[in-house]
Amino acid sequence: MLDADFFHRWMTAAADSVDREANHLTELDSAIGDADHGSNLHRGFAAVRAALDKELPQTPGAVLMLAGRQLIATVGGASGPLYGTLLRRTGKALGDAPRVARQQLAEALGVGVAAVAQMGGAQAGDKTMLDALLPAAEALGTSFGAAREAADAGALATVPMLARKGRASYLGERSIGHQDPGATSSALLITALAETDGASGGDA
């Protein structure tokens, strides 16, 4: 079972990953976006880390809701509302339970991903963060490792896609051949989740 400490460590691992990959995310975004995805997420997850270090909520859902609020408050552009909605809606779906099973998290993440899809009006194949998140949420029902593999594969699969949503869609066919930065950062989030599970001793 996964408790609030596990979710705190997941968010910390995500912040560490964004720290390491911020320049790469910005490089990807410079090709088809505003060249600020890495710096925006770096600022947002730094705020998440600071908030959780100051006050650790007592339930998994509350951890994610706090993280989501911080991202909405500190991340500019579309990324803040989208990532914030993902975490807040996932946290809300987890409710007040002090511990949750992986299957419960998979179902809650599905709720969060659906909220992102509704907010952005996007679907699978549009070359967005959903191309990593949708398969990851489904695969999480099997294992954390499967979710990581699905997210990584989904992000890579955006390279040949034509962007149909977001800033990249303005480029038309010039968006083809570039990996989507949002899908890439989403894969980092799922990888951080799998690594947190691994550090805890295995699939919960």
C-alpha positions, 0 to 999 in steps of 0.5 A: 500500500502507498502512503503519503510519504510515498507520494511525497517521495514521488513528487521529490523524485519528479522534481529531481528529474525535471532538474536534470532534464530541464535543458533537454525539455527546453531544447525540445520545446524550442523546436515546436514551442516557446522554448520555455517548457523546461524552465517553467516546469523547473520553477513549478516543481521547485515550488512543489518541493518547497511546499512539501518540505514545509508541510507534509499532508497526511494522505496521498490525495492531499499530497497530490492536491497540494502539488497541483495547486503549486504548479497552477500557481507558479508555472506559466503557459499551458503547462501549469493548468494542465499538470496542476489539473492532472495532479489535483484531479488524481488526488481528489479521486484518491479521496481521504484514504491514508493508504492506497493500492496501485490499482486505486492509483491507476484508476485515479490517474485515469480520472486525472488524465481524462480531466487533462483531455477535457481541458485541452480538447486533445486525444491520443495521437494529437502530439501532446502529453496525453500520448504518454499519459493515456497509455501509462494510466492504463498500464499502471493497472499491470505494474509500475514498470509497465506504466513507465515503459508505456509512457516512454514509448508514448513520448517517443511515438510523438516524433512522427506525429503531426501536432493537432493541439497546442502551440506546436499545431501552428507549425503544421507539417513542420511539427513532424519529426520532433518529440513532443516536450509535454509527452516527454515531461509526462514520461519523466513524471511516470518514470519518477513514480516507477523509481519511487516504487523501486526504491520502496522495495518493489511493486505495491 
